[in-house]
Amino acid sequence: MKRRKAPPLYLARLLLVLTLLILLELAIRIGLINRFFVVLPSELIPQVLRDLVDREFLTLVGITFYETAAAFLFASVVGVGIGYLLWRSRRLGVAYEPLIAGLFASPIILLYPIFLVIFGRTPLAIIAQGAIFGVLPVILFTRQAFAGVSPTLLKVAASMNLSTRDRFRYILLPAAAPTIFTGLRLGLTYILIGVVAMEYIVQIGGLGKLVAETSLRLSTDELYSGITLVVAISVLFIYLTQRVENAVRR
């Protein structure tokens, strides 16, 4: 007797999202949730579709996407590089890892006035803030990833007389990739929070600025549409990092 195949994971996720939206719709319509503060999902979806064909709205989406991508690129390259260096040099790792961990646990958002002074009210200030948010977890997870590589694998590489480049490409990187990409995804989350928060606070840039303006106007449809697009950008970046991780681990 053949076993029935389990539904794909993405279908299960989609079903969960649809169920939650239906429950939210019902809760608003029967009065459990105030419609003044939360928009109906049946009204939100048309609003998002209208915004997606609005040139001004798409410009704001593009600005936030660009700022997030630039900060993530910086955090990825610099974070992985520094994390690898801290692993290679045990003395540096022991000396600086507690400092980096302490910075990671601190309220970095309070540094935004410094970036405004240095870069002005420009996208560079937002990118710098987001990059600092994201680079710290990438450094920590990268060092932990390489430190967690099995010594047996390193002995196998030595017995095969692999060059430093081949040892890194075929032994170290595939073994460390899961933890490194966990750090990258965590860094991406913090970057998006930092970028949108900075846009919201100083009211420059993209979707964060839109959320600030619509919240002041009490325009809940546009407010939740902007929030939905922020979530969509996050999902897109996480999907892309998963694809890159799969390619690296092959």
LINRA-V828070 format. One line per field, one symbol per residue. phi: phi as a letter, one per 30 degrees, with the letter a starting at -180 (. if undefined). psi: psi as a letter, one per 20 degrees, with the letter a starting at -180 (. if undefined). burial: 1 if it has 9 or more other ideal C-beta (glycine too) atoms within 8 Angstrom, else 0. A space follows every 50 residues. Layout:
phi: ???
psi: ???
burial: ???
This chain:
phi: .ddddddeddddddddddddddddeddddcjdbdddcbddedcddddddd ddccddddddddddddddddddddddddddddddddddcddddddcdddd dddddcddeddeddddddcidbedddddddddeddddddddddddddddd eddddddddchddedddddccdddddeedddddddddddddddddddddd dchbjcdddddddddddhcddddddddddddddddddddddddddddddd
psi: pqqppqqqhhhggghgghghgggggghghijhppihhpqphhhgghgghg hijpggghggghgggggggghhgghgggggghggghghohggghhighgg hghhiqnhhiihhghhggiamrhhggggghghghhghggghgghghhjpp hghhhgghhjlqrhghgggifgghhigghghghggghgghghggghgghg gilrcdhgggggghhhiknhghghgghghgggggggghghhhggghhhi.
burial: 00000000000100000000110110110000100001111011001100 10000011111111111111110111011101111110000110011001 10110001101100110000001011111111111111111111110010 00110110000100011101111111111111111111111111111111 01011111111111000001111111111100110011001101100100
